[in-house]
Amino acid sequence: MRVIIIGSDRNLFDIGSAVRLRTLSYGALFSELRIVVFTHRGHNIFSREKIAENIWLYPTNSRNRWWYIYDTVRIARSVIRTSSKEETWIVSTQDPFEAGFAGWLVTCRTKSRLHLQIHTDLMSTSFVFGSLLNLFRFFIAQFLLPRAKSVRVVSERIRRSICGVTQAPITVLPIFVDTKKFNMLIRPHPDVPKKLLWMGRFEKEKDPMTALRAFIEARHKGFDVSLIMAGDGKLRTGLVAYTKHRNIADRVSFPGWVAPGEIMSNVDCLLVTSRYEGYGVVIIEALAAGLPVISTDVGVAREAGAVIALGGVSHTLIEWLHNGERIGVLHYNPYADEAEYLMRYKKALSAGEDIT
């Protein structure tokens, strides 16, 4: 099987990055793997690389983001044209939006088949109406899904939402999380204050302000709590200013990006306030570590074992502080090990195809 993957993760060019190491493990799955990455000259000029005997990386090095699709199609078609004609290429795109559209254009004039990967809950109204860009992407996905030969989604929730849009085989293939790294039983902390944790990108769809307001409400109810907001993003400056305005800066810390395993052993509860999620890796990591999770009803939260904040995050947090379980339990772990994930990943790419 020969595969072209189209995506935007520039960390692939960073030797030693997790995504690059993970990509190297794909080498045994395919006879050839070519990865085209959206990049533009304003960020950096990357070079084409052969990172394994059968794995190549191709940066687009576009003038700007508006040239990503054109440059991707040019590169991918060149790869296919210069290869032997004996085996069909599978073009797998890491989203059903810009990368998906580029992948579809590649398949239009070549002997190749389109495989769409969906990592976000694109049918969620919070996603669709979150911005004009999201609305535009929603319509792109509606156009592409009926034209795909196979589709990979990361949760059952997403599969149910798109099953009426495409006739292609849909494979539910969750993101692999090495839960063994988090199998450290977290005991309730006898000391006060109780430490709450929020982790993620400080962006609108992650809704970090809801976590901050829930924390403030808990303090108003008399609970001695502190909050760690780990991550970074556009909203960080405003959140820091808000804590100063409300005179709670001494109880809220912003440590930036930190390793989950390091911080989860020192807190009592994880708050997930996302408006939509495709999966929710941090939920799996926390529950695997024995850390209770209070989450909006997104991604894999419900089946994983999180406490779902149906009455609102503030209300649910206060209930949990009163009498909630102090140990989280992971109810959902789809893979025995990484080898099983890789086997199912290969099968997902060839779903519906006459390829062995």
Secondary structure, DSSP 8 states (H G I E B T S, - for coil): -EEEEEE--GGGGSTT-HHHHHHHHGGGT-SEEEEEE--BTTT-----EEEETTEEEEE--BSSGGGHHHHHHHHHHHHHHTS-SSS-EEEEESSSSHHHHHHHHHHHTSSEEEEEEE-S-TT-HHHHTS-HHHHHHHHHHHHHGGG-SEEEESSHHHHHHHTTT--S-EEE------GGGG--------SSSEEEEEEEE-SGGG-HHHHHHHHHHHHHTT--EEEEEEEE-TTHHHHHHHHHHTT-TTTEEEEES--HHHHHTT-SEEEE--S--S--HHHHHHHHTT--EEE-S-TTHHHHT-EE-TT-HHHHHHHHHHH--SS--------SSHHHHHHHHHHHHTTTSS--
